[in-house]
């Protein structure tokens, strides 16, 4: 009978860490995509450079300076401009090309989808929006966490 108790106590001691490991694993599910609001957009991008690709595969790089200035580049064009956040939309307008306002969805820690939502800050203020997938990007200086099949 003594051996039976020892085996039972040993099994209990082994099962407790296993249960904790299973519980911890169950709680580390991948984060769900999140639509960013104004302050979150500013925190995500202000003072940072984002590299990515448009839905057609064209690469881009854009630096969002503190104070609202932009430096934009893609293989076909480069431009300076301004960025702002209006009514929870990320607006980018350029000196030599068109721009617009975008909904930003954070797909994972360092992976952001851009959805064209409005053609002007005025439309953004008026709530005239759409949601056309435009691009995906990641902040430079940290590893991209975009899904492997959708790396930028």
Beta strands, then each sheet from edge to edge (+ up, - down):
strand 1: 34-35
strand 2: 48-54
strand 3: 59-64
strand 4: 69-74
strand 5: 77-86
strand 6: 89-94
strand 7: 100-108
strand 8: 111-118
strand 9: 132-139
sheet 1: 1+ 7- 6+ 5- 4+ 3- 2+ 9- 8+
end
